[in-house]
Amino acid sequence: MAFEFKLPDIGEGIHEGEIVKWLVKEGDTVKEDQPLVEVMTDKATVELPSPVAGTILEIRAKEGEVVEVGSVLVVIGEAGEAPKSDGKEREAVPAPAPAAPEPVAAAAASPTPSAAPAAPTSPAPPTPKRKRVLATPATRKLARELGVDLTQVEGTGPGGRITDEDVRRFAERGAPVAAPTPTSTAPAPAPEAAPPVTAEAPKAEAPPRSAPRPVRYEELEERVPIKGVRKRISDHMHHAKSTAAHFTYVDEVDVTELVKVRESLLPVAEERGVKLTYLPFIVKAVVAALKKHPTLNAHVDYEKEEIILKRYYHIGIATATDQGLIVPVVKDADRLSMLEIAAEIQYLSQKAREGKIDLEDIRGSTFTITSLGPIGGLFATPIINTPEVAILGVHEIKKRPLVVDNEIAVRDVMWISVSFDHRVIDGHVGAAFAKDVKAFLEDPKYLLVGA
């Protein structure tokens, strides 16, 4: 019996996806768990495996089509078997091409057969080759709302993907073309009224005031839907701020020695093809401090009124992407070397920015680090990635004057800000954790032994 494979609920608040590429074609024989199709959501691009073995009887979603969760993607069965007929599903497929029925109706209405040959000429214009458009469902929705044809937009994202900013820039460039239409007729009578004013008062001390131009301010507004990754971030941040009792501890860290250690390790990292930033050192310092303060490596379950202490260390690294802020997770960070952590961060951040990160790689963090280093500023107060109970914010390293051994010296200095859930973490515990992170970063040799 034919099996209809529908777009599954792949979690993370995702309700629809775009068919990027079919990995099979009709008539192919597939095995169970064999990849069938690449689907791009607002968060990542994933391969969906076949839940059954059989023959591809019918593919019901085309590449580039956006489908909702629960929509039939493909029918799988035995060779020669007829696919199941579903009125709703079959009706939804031809819907995007309404031009076909019109010539048929015209031919039926005409009593002469001469009208029939004319019908094939009318469908010809609607079938020009359109370039392949790579954009997330949220970006396509924004384009529809702004009246932007995505085939005319040049994508600046990874692999030529069209981002929200690309759509907005295109809409802004097109706005001056459409804007003069309502205003071009309105200012016309204004010059007729203006000359009498100018003529009657040519000797006025102040120049005549020009007639006000009518402005429809609502046309200068833009409504951007809160959807996809942005919706998930919005909901998660609102939940975090409305549930966790935030307090933030800020400290100054002299990382002069850390800068020297990193520079000495750069040649080794380059030989292994690894980009060594300061983040791996910070991850190591956080793990070492969490081992001394286990209540910070925890989740909160307030429905059961329990604190879940984690005996493993999965460190989330907040990463900015075109789709929004994503938190890839370095699993078992306590078991990895410095260069292994650096390689994992490099791999995960690249996959996140390409929109191809696996959902498993953004789940399960026990503590999160967010870095604003390249942007600068003194410090920020990060929002806890609930149900975690703390988050560390690291900032730009700058040369500043410090008092060292009663003398003023120029040192490499960084500020850290750690936010805690005060319902779980007491102030002195949070401060002690921050002091330990500071100590490990100021004297990085202790990162080798974690003490």
C-alpha positions as CSV (number, residue, x, y, z in Angstrom):
1,M,0.0,0.0,0.0
2,A,1.4,3.4,-1.0
3,F,2.8,5.5,1.9
4,E,2.5,9.3,1.9
5,F,5.6,10.8,3.5
6,K,4.7,14.2,5.0
7,L,6.9,17.1,6.1
8,P,7.5,16.2,9.8
9,D,7.5,18.5,12.8
10,I,11.2,18.9,13.2
11,G,10.9,21.0,16.3
12,E,12.4,24.3,17.3
13,G,9.2,26.2,16.5
14,I,9.4,25.5,12.7
15,H,6.1,25.3,10.8
16,E,7.2,25.3,7.2
17,G,10.2,24.6,5.0
18,E,11.5,25.1,1.4
19,I,12.4,22.2,-0.8
20,V,16.0,22.9,-1.6
21,K,16.9,19.7,-3.5
22,W,15.5,16.3,-4.2
23,L,18.0,13.5,-3.7
24,V,15.8,11.0,-5.5
25,K,13.5,10.9,-8.5
26,E,10.3,9.2,-9.4
27,G,10.9,5.5,-10.1
28,D,14.0,5.2,-7.9
29,T,14.2,2.4,-5.3
30,V,15.0,3.7,-1.8
31,K,16.1,2.0,1.4
32,E,14.8,2.9,4.9
33,D,16.7,5.9,6.3
34,Q,18.1,6.8,2.9
35,P,18.2,10.6,2.5
36,L,15.3,11.8,0.3
37,V,15.3,15.5,0.2
38,E,17.0,18.7,1.5
39,V,14.6,21.0,3.3
40,M,15.6,24.6,4.4
41,T,13.8,26.1,7.4
42,D,14.3,29.5,9.0
43,K,16.9,27.9,11.2
44,A,18.9,25.3,9.3
45,T,19.0,23.1,6.2
46,V,18.3,19.4,7.0
47,E,18.2,16.1,5.1
48,L,15.0,14.1,5.6
49,P,15.5,10.3,5.5
50,S,13.0,7.9,4.1
51,P,10.9,6.2,6.9
52,V,10.2,3.2,4.7
53,A,11.8,1.2,1.9
54,G,10.2,1.1,-1.5
55,T,9.8,2.8,-4.9
56,I,9.3,6.6,-5.4
57,L,5.8,6.6,-7.0
58,E,5.3,10.4,-7.0
59,I,7.0,13.6,-5.8
60,R,4.4,16.1,-4.8
61,A,6.6,19.1,-3.8
62,K,8.9,20.9,-6.3
63,E,12.3,22.3,-5.6
64,G,11.9,25.9,-4.5
65,E,8.4,25.3,-3.2
66,V,7.5,26.3,0.4
67,V,5.5,23.6,2.2
68,E,3.9,23.5,5.6
69,V,4.4,20.8,8.2
70,G,2.0,17.9,7.5
71,S,2.0,18.5,3.7
72,V,2.7,15.4,1.6
73,L,6.2,15.5,0.1
74,V,6.5,12.2,-1.7
75,V,4.5,8.9,-2.1
76,I,6.5,5.6,-1.6
77,G,5.2,2.2,-2.5
78,E,5.8,-0.9,-4.6
79,A,6.9,-0.6,-8.2
80,G,3.9,-0.2,-10.5
81,E,1.5,0.7,-7.7
82,A,-0.7,3.7,-8.2
83,P,-0.2,6.5,-5.7
84,K,-3.1,7.3,-3.3
85,S,-5.4,10.0,-4.6
86,D,-6.0,12.8,-2.1
87,G,-8.3,15.5,-3.4
88,K,-6.8,18.2,-1.2
89,E,-3.2,17.4,-1.9
90,R,-3.7,17.0,-5.7
91,E,-5.7,20.2,-5.9
92,A,-3.0,22.1,-4.1
93,V,-0.3,21.1,-6.7
94,P,-1.8,22.7,-9.8
95,A,-3.0,25.8,-7.9
96,P,0.1,27.9,-8.7
97,A,-0.7,27.6,-12.5
98,P,-4.2,29.0,-13.0
99,A,-3.4,30.1,-16.6
100,A,-4.1,26.6,-18.0
101,P,-7.9,26.5,-17.5
102,E,-8.5,29.9,-19.2
103,P,-7.6,28.8,-22.8
104,V,-9.5,25.6,-22.3
105,A,-12.6,27.5,-21.3
106,A,-12.2,29.8,-24.3
107,A,-11.9,26.9,-26.6
108,A,-15.1,25.3,-25.2
109,A,-17.0,28.5,-25.6
110,S,-16.2,28.9,-29.2
111,P,-18.2,26.8,-31.7
112,T,-15.5,26.8,-34.3
113,P,-12.4,24.6,-34.2
114,S,-10.3,27.4,-35.4
115,A,-10.1,28.8,-31.9
116,A,-8.3,25.7,-30.7
117,P,-5.0,26.3,-32.4
118,A,-4.8,29.8,-30.8
119,A,-4.9,28.3,-27.3
120,P,-1.4,26.9,-27.2
121,T,0.0,30.4,-27.9
122,S,-1.3,31.9,-24.7
123,P,0.4,29.6,-22.2
124,A,3.8,30.2,-23.9
125,P,4.5,33.7,-22.4
126,P,4.0,32.6,-18.7
127,T,6.7,29.9,-19.0
128,P,10.0,31.9,-19.2
129,K,12.9,30.4,-17.4
130,R,13.1,31.9,-13.9
131,K,16.4,31.9,-12.0
132,R,16.7,29.6,-9.0
133,V,15.9,31.6,-5.8
134,L,17.5,30.6,-2.6
135,A,15.7,32.2,0.4
136,T,14.1,31.1,3.7
137,P,10.3,31.0,4.1
138,A,10.5,34.0,6.3
139,T,12.4,36.0,3.7
140,R,9.9,34.9,1.0
141,K,7.0,36.1,3.2
142,L,8.8,39.5,3.7
143,A,9.2,39.8,-0.1
144,R,5.5,39.2,-0.7
145,E,4.6,41.8,1.9
146,L,6.9,44.4,0.3
147,G,5.9,43.5,-3.2
148,V,9.4,42.4,-4.2
149,D,10.1,39.9,-7.0
150,L,12.8,37.7,-5.5
151,T,14.1,36.7,-9.0
152,Q,15.2,40.3,-9.4
153,V,17.1,40.4,-6.1
154,E,20.8,39.6,-5.9
155,G,21.5,37.5,-2.8
156,T,24.5,38.3,-0.5
157,G,24.1,35.4,1.9
158,P,26.1,32.2,1.8
159,G,25.8,30.4,-1.6
160,G,23.9,33.4,-3.0
161,R,21.1,33.1,-0.5
162,I,18.8,36.1,-0.4
163,T,18.6,37.6,3.1
164,D,16.0,39.9,4.7
165,E,18.4,42.8,4.3
166,D,18.7,42.1,0.6
167,V,14.9,42.3,0.2
168,R,14.7,45.5,2.2
169,R,17.5,47.2,0.2
170,F,15.8,46.2,-3.0
171,A,12.4,47.6,-1.8
172,E,14.0,50.8,-0.7
173,R,15.7,51.3,-4.1
174,G,12.3,50.7,-5.8
175,A,10.4,53.0,-3.4
176,P,11.3,56.3,-5.1
177,V,9.8,54.9,-8.4
178,A,6.5,54.2,-6.8
179,A,6.3,57.1,-4.4
180,P,6.0,60.0,-6.9
181,T,2.7,58.5,-8.3
182,P,0.4,59.8,-5.5
183,T,2.5,62.9,-4.9
184,S,3.1,64.0,-8.5
185,T,-0.5,65.1,-8.9
186,A,-0.8,66.7,-5.4
187,P,2.0,69.3,-5.8
188,A,0.7,70.3,-9.2
189,P,-1.9,72.8,-7.9
190,A,0.5,74.1,-5.3
191,P,2.6,76.1,-7.8
192,E,-0.5,77.9,-9.0
193,A,-1.3,79.1,-5.5
194,A,2.3,79.9,-4.8
195,P,2.9,82.6,-7.4
196,P,0.3,85.0,-6.1
197,V,1.8,84.8,-2.7
198,T,5.2,85.6,-4.1
199,A,3.9,88.3,-6.4
200,E,1.9,90.0,-3.6
201,A,4.8,90.1,-1.2
202,P,8.0,90.4,-3.1
203,K,9.5,92.8,-0.6
204,A,8.9,90.6,2.5
205,E,11.8,90.2,4.8
206,A,11.4,86.5,5.0
207,P,11.3,84.3,1.9
208,P,7.8,83.0,1.1
209,R,7.1,79.6,2.7
210,S,6.7,76.9,0.1
211,A,3.4,75.1,0.1
212,P,3.5,71.9,2.3
213,R,3.7,68.7,0.3
214,P,1.2,66.1,1.3
215,V,3.0,63.1,2.8
216,R,1.4,59.7,3.5
217,Y,3.7,58.6,6.4
218,E,2.2,55.1,6.4
219,E,3.9,54.6,3.0
220,L,7.2,55.3,4.6
221,E,6.7,52.6,7.3
222,E,7.7,49.0,7.0
223,R,6.2,46.1,8.8
224,V,8.4,43.2,9.4
225,P,6.8,40.0,10.6
226,I,8.1,38.4,13.8
227,K,8.6,35.0,12.4
228,G,10.9,32.1,12.2
229,V,14.2,32.5,14.1
230,R,13.2,36.0,15.2
231,K,9.9,34.7,16.6
232,R,11.7,32.0,18.5
233,I,14.3,34.5,19.9
234,S,11.5,36.8,20.9
235,D,9.6,34.2,22.7
236,H,12.7,32.7,24.4
237,M,14.0,36.1,25.6
238,H,10.6,37.2,26.9
239,H,10.3,33.9,28.8
240,A,13.8,34.3,30.2
241,K,13.3,37.9,31.4
242,S,9.8,37.2,32.8
243,T,10.9,34.1,34.7
244,A,14.6,34.3,35.8
245,A,15.4,36.9,38.4
246,H,18.5,38.4,36.7
247,F,21.4,40.0,38.4
248,T,24.7,40.8,36.7
249,Y,28.2,40.8,38.1
250,V,30.9,42.8,36.2
251,D,34.7,42.5,36.6
252,E,37.9,43.6,34.9
253,V,40.3,41.0,33.7
254,D,44.0,41.6,33.0
255,V,44.6,39.2,30.1
256,T,48.1,40.3,29.2
257,E,49.5,36.8,29.9
258,L,46.7,35.2,28.0
259,V,47.5,37.3,24.9
260,K,51.1,36.2,25.0
261,V,50.1,32.5,25.4
262,R,47.7,32.7,22.5
263,E,50.2,34.3,20.3
264,S,52.8,31.6,21.1
265,L,50.3,28.9,20.1
266,L,49.2,30.5,16.8
267,P,51.8,28.8,14.7
268,V,50.8,25.4,16.1
269,A,47.2,26.1,15.4
270,E,47.9,27.2,11.8
271,E,49.8,24.0,11.1
272,R,46.7,22.0,12.0
273,G,44.4,24.3,10.0
274,V,42.7,25.7,13.2
275,K,41.7,29.3,13.8
276,L,42.7,29.9,17.5
277,T,40.7,32.8,19.0
278,Y,40.4,33.6,22.7
279,L,37.1,31.7,23.0
280,P,38.7,28.3,23.5
281,F,40.6,29.7,26.5
282,I,37.4,31.2,27.9
283,V,35.6,27.9,27.4
284,K,38.3,26.2,29.4
285,A,38.2,28.8,32.1
286,V,34.4,28.5,32.4
287,V,34.5,24.7,32.6
288,A,37.2,24.8,35.3
289,A,35.2,27.4,37.3
290,L,31.9,25.4,36.9
291,K,33.6,22.3,38.4
292,K,34.3,24.5,41.5
293,H,30.7,25.8,41.5
294,P,28.5,23.0,40.3
295,T,25.2,24.8,41.0
296,L,25.9,27.1,38.0
297,N,26.1,24.1,35.6
298,A,22.4,23.4,36.0
299,H,18.9,23.7,34.6
300,V,15.8,24.7,36.5
301,D,12.5,22.7,36.4
302,Y,10.0,24.9,38.3
303,E,7.1,22.7,37.4
304,K,8.7,19.9,39.5
305,E,10.4,22.4,41.7
306,E,13.8,20.9,41.1
307,I,17.3,22.1,40.2
308,I,18.9,19.6,37.7
309,L,22.7,19.6,38.3
310,K,24.6,18.6,35.2
311,R,27.6,16.3,35.5
312,Y,28.7,17.0,32.0
313,Y,29.8,20.3,30.4
314,H,28.0,21.3,27.1
315,I,29.0,25.0,26.5
316,G,26.8,27.0,24.2
317,I,28.5,29.7,22.0
318,A,26.1,32.5,20.9
319,T,26.7,33.1,17.2
320,A,25.3,35.9,15.0
321,T,23.9,34.8,11.7
322,D,21.7,36.3,8.9
323,Q,18.8,34.4,10.3
324,G,19.3,35.7,13.9
325,L,21.2,34.6,17.0
326,I,21.9,30.8,17.1
327,V,23.7,29.0,20.0
328,P,25.7,26.0,18.7
329,V,26.9,23.7,21.5
330,V,30.4,22.4,22.2
331,K,29.6,19.0,23.7
332,D,31.8,17.6,26.5
333,A,34.0,20.6,26.5
334,D,35.8,19.3,29.6
335,R,37.1,16.3,27.5
336,L,38.5,18.3,24.6
337,S,41.9,20.0,24.2
338,M,42.3,23.7,23.6
339,L,42.8,23.1,19.8
340,E,39.9,20.6,19.7
341,I,37.6,23.2,21.2
342,A,38.9,25.8,18.7
343,A,38.2,23.4,15.8
344,E,34.7,22.6,17.1
345,I,33.8,26.3,17.5
346,Q,35.1,27.0,14.0
347,Y,33.1,24.1,12.5
348,L,29.9,24.9,14.3
349,S,29.9,28.6,13.7
350,Q,30.5,28.2,10.0
351,K,27.6,25.7,9.7
352,A,25.4,28.1,11.7
353,R,26.2,31.0,9.4
354,E,25.5,28.8,6.3
355,G,22.2,27.8,7.8
356,K,23.2,24.1,7.5
357,I,23.7,23.3,11.2
358,D,22.1,20.1,12.5
359,L,19.4,20.6,15.1
360,E,21.3,18.3,17.4
361,D,24.2,20.8,17.5
362,I,22.0,23.5,18.9
363,R,20.5,21.5,21.8
364,G,21.6,20.5,25.2
365,S,23.8,23.4,26.4
366,T,24.4,23.6,30.2
367,F,26.1,27.0,30.2
368,T,26.3,29.7,27.5
369,I,29.0,32.2,26.5
370,T,28.2,35.3,24.4
371,S,30.9,37.4,22.9
372,L,30.7,41.0,21.9
373,G,34.5,41.3,21.5
374,P,34.8,42.7,18.0
375,I,32.0,45.3,18.6
376,G,33.7,47.0,21.5
377,G,32.0,48.8,24.4
378,L,32.7,48.3,28.1
379,F,30.2,45.6,29.0
380,A,26.6,44.4,28.5
381,T,24.1,42.6,30.7
382,P,23.4,39.3,28.8
383,I,20.1,37.5,29.2
384,I,20.2,34.0,30.6
385,N,19.6,31.2,28.1
386,T,16.9,29.5,30.2
387,P,16.5,26.9,31.6
388,E,20.2,27.5,32.3
389,V,20.9,29.6,35.4
390,A,23.9,31.7,34.2
391,I,25.5,33.2,31.2
392,L,28.9,34.8,30.6
393,G,29.5,37.9,28.4
394,V,33.0,38.6,27.2
395,H,34.0,41.9,25.6
396,E,36.7,43.6,23.6
397,I,40.4,43.4,24.8
398,K,41.9,46.8,25.0
399,K,45.2,48.3,26.2
400,R,44.5,50.2,29.4
401,P,46.6,51.7,32.2
402,L,46.6,49.5,35.3
403,V,48.4,49.8,38.6
404,V,50.8,46.8,38.8
405,D,53.1,46.5,41.8
406,N,52.4,50.1,42.7
407,E,53.3,51.3,39.2
408,I,51.2,52.3,36.3
409,A,51.6,49.9,33.4
410,V,49.9,49.5,30.0
411,R,48.1,46.1,30.0
412,D,45.7,44.1,27.9
413,V,42.3,44.3,29.7
414,M,38.9,42.8,29.1
415,W,35.7,43.2,31.0
416,I,33.4,40.2,31.7
417,S,29.8,40.4,32.8
418,V,28.0,37.3,34.2
419,S,24.2,37.2,34.6
420,F,22.7,34.8,37.1
421,D,19.3,33.6,38.1
422,H,19.0,34.9,41.6
423,R,16.3,32.4,42.4
424,V,19.0,29.7,42.3
425,I,22.3,31.5,42.6
426,D,23.1,33.6,45.6
427,G,25.1,36.8,45.0
428,H,28.3,35.6,46.7
429,V,28.3,32.3,44.8
430,G,27.9,34.2,41.5
431,A,30.7,36.6,42.4
432,A,33.0,33.7,43.4
433,F,32.4,32.0,40.1
434,A,33.3,35.2,38.2
435,K,36.4,35.6,40.3
436,D,37.5,32.1,39.4
437,V,37.0,32.7,35.7
438,K,39.0,35.9,36.1
439,A,41.8,34.1,37.9
440,F,42.1,31.4,35.2
441,L,42.2,33.9,32.4
442,E,44.8,36.1,34.2
443,D,47.1,33.1,34.8
444,P,46.3,30.7,31.9
445,K,48.9,28.1,32.9
446,Y,46.4,26.9,35.5
447,L,44.0,26.0,32.7
448,L,46.2,23.0,32.1
449,V,45.4,21.6,35.5
450,G,42.0,23.2,36.1
451,A,43.0,24.6,39.6
